[in-house]
Amino acid sequence: SAAKRQLMPGIEHRSHKGLNNRVENSHLPVRRRERRMMRFKSARQCQSFVSTHGQIANLFNLHRKHLTAADHRQLRAHANTNWREIALSIKA
């Protein structure tokens, strides 16, 4: 490695065994998204699902960081009420 530094000092030489391993990189957020998208027949179908899913998931994705249990239950009940209204409007 000292010879590499002398021959090419401006280049970073990384020799860790996992740097070029795709299995090690498979846990990156981009890779996870790619794996999920492979289940759809087309990009259009994926986009259609994701746009709808995002709106619905935001109703139920409550962040518990600074919420008391009572506040969390109240927000959860409100989300369920909203979901029931949406489901009934679609059904009607």
N, C-alpha and C positions, 0 to 999 in steps of 0.2 A: 504494500500500500504506500510505502514511502517513495518507491520508484514512480508510481502513478502520480503522486503529488508533485514530484520533480519534473516529470515529462509534461503534465498538463495541470499547472497550478490553478487556473481559473475555473476548473470544473470540479463540481462536488462529486465525490465517489462514495456511494452508499453500498455497503456490502451485506446488509442484513438479509437473511434468507427469505423473509416474508414480504419484501418490498415489491417483488414482481409476481407474487402469488395471487391469482385471481380469487382463490378461495378465501384468502385473508381479506381481500377487498370486497367480498360479497356482502358484508354487513353494512356497507355504506348506505345512507338514505337513498341515493340515486339507484343503487343496485336493487334495493327493496322495492322501489317504485317500478323498476323495469320488470321484476319478477311478477308483480301484481298485474301489470299491463299485458303480460304474455297470455293471461287466461282469457282475454277477450279476443273476438274474431277480428276486430278492426279498431283502429284508433278512434273512429267516430263513435263506435259503441262504447268504448272506454270513456271518452269524454262525456257522453250522454249520462252514463252512470255516475261518474265522478262529480259532475255539476249538481245532480240531484242529491247524491249522497252527502256532499259537503254541506248543503243547506240543512238537511235533516240532522246530520251529526252535530252541527253547531248547537242545535237545541239541547242535546243531551250531554255535550262535552262540558261539564261544569268543573271549573278549576277549584280545588279544595284548599288552596294555599292559605287564605286568610278568612275562611268561612267557619262559622260555628256549625254544629250539627243541625240546629234548628233552622238556620239560614239555608243550609244545603237542602234540607227536606222541603222547605218552602219553594226554593228554585226548582227542585225536581218535580214537585207537584204542579208548578206553573208550566214546566216543559211538557209534562204529560197531558195537561189540559189543552195546551196549544196543539199537541200532536193529535189528540182526539178530534179537535175542531177541524184540523187539516184533513184527517182521514175521513171524517163524515162529509166534508165538502167534496172530496174526490168521489166518494161512494154515491152521493146524490146526483 
